[in-house]
C-alpha cells in the first residue's frame, strides 16, 4: 500500500511557510516603523495638506492664516494667525502681504477637513499672488483644538 500523497511537495510547503513568515514580518514592521506610521497618518490627505505635527516640525518661518468667518476668528484662533476669508478679502489681504516674506511657508486653516474655505484661500494665494509654499492644515481648527485637549 502506498503512503498518502502530500497536498504539496516539500519544496512548496517550505516556500509557503517562508512567504507566510515574510508577510507576518512585513506587517509587523509596517505597524512599528515610524515611516510607515507617517504614511498611515498622511493617508487620505490632499498633496498640499500638512499635518499639525509636520507644521510644528518645520524649521523655517511660518505664516498662519485663518480662513474662517471673522466672528469665529474673533472668538479664538491660532497664536499669531491672521484672518483671511472671502468676505473680508480686500481688507485682510494687505496685512497678510505685509507679513509675508520670501521663504515663508503659509498654512491656511478653517474649521475642519470638510471645510473648503482654507482650500479656496490657498488656491487664490497660489494663483493670484504667486505664493509657492502655501499649505492647508489637515483637520483645520478642529485638529488644533484636539492637540490642545488634555
Secondary structure, DSSP 4 states (H G I P E B T S, - for coil): -PPPPPSS-HHHHHHHHHHHHHHHHHHHHHHH-HHHHHHHHHTT--TTEE-HHHHHH--S-EEEEE-S-HHHHHH---TT-EE--GGGHHHHHHHHHHH--TTPEEEEE-SSTT--HHHHHHHHHHHHS--S-EEEETTHHHHHHHHH--
